[in-house]
Amino acid sequence: MDLTQIVIIVSLLSVSTVLVICGIYLIQIFKELKTTITKTSMILDDTHQITKSVAGPITSASEFVMGFKNGFTIFNKFFKEKK
């Protein structure tokens, strides 16, 4: 074998080894990214449920206050003071 063939074979083996190692590392990164996205999705779902459960009573209280205000407005229209 020639020296040139040996150098080409060694460089091809080293480049192939580096590419395989990078591929394995990239696969691990994608697995961690999938796990992170899944956990983030669960956190967002929980946040949606929390905001929904908080918004319900606040909406009910707001409707109660508006109904109370409208009731007083109607009450005041019936019993206005005459000057």
N, C-alpha and C positions, 0 to 999 in steps of 0.2 A: 504494500500500500504506500501510496505517496504521502508526503507530509501535508499536502493540501487537502487530501481526502480525510485525513485524521482530524485536521482543524475544522473542516466542514461538519463532520459527524459530531465532534464534541460540541461545537456551537449549536447545532440543531438539537442535540439532546438537552443542552442547558436552556435554550429558548423554550423548548417543549415543556421542560420541568417547571420553568417559571410560569408559563401560561396555564398549566394544570393547577399550580398552587394559587394563582390569581383567580381562576375559575371557582375553585373550592371556597376561597375566601368570599367571592362575590355571592355565591349561593347562600353562605351563612348570613351575609348582610341582608339578603332578600328575605330570609326566614325571620330574622329579627324585625325587619321592617313590617312584615305581615303581622307579627305578634303585636307590634306597637300600634298599628292601624286598627287592629281588632280591639285592643284595650281602649284606644281613643274613642272608637265608635260606642263602646259600652258606657264610657264616661259621658259622652254627649247624650246618649239615651237617658241616663240617670238624671242629667241636668234638665233635660226636657220634661221629665216626669215631675221633678221638683218644682220647676217654674210653673208647670200646669197646676200642681196642687196648691201653690201659693196664690196663683192668679184667680182661682175659683172663689175663695172667700173674699178676696179684695173686690172682685166684680160684684159679688152679692152685697157686700157692705155699701158699695157705691150705688147700686140700684136701690137699696133701702133708703139711703140718704136722699137720693133724687126723688123717690116717691114721697118721702116725708116733706121735702121742700115743695113739691107740687101740691101736696095736700094743704100745706099752709097757705100757698098762693090762692088756691080755690077758696079756702076758709076766709082769707082776708077780702076776697072779692065779694063774698056774701055779706060780710059784716063790716063794711067800710064806714068810717065816721063821716057824718055829714056836717059840713060847716055852715 
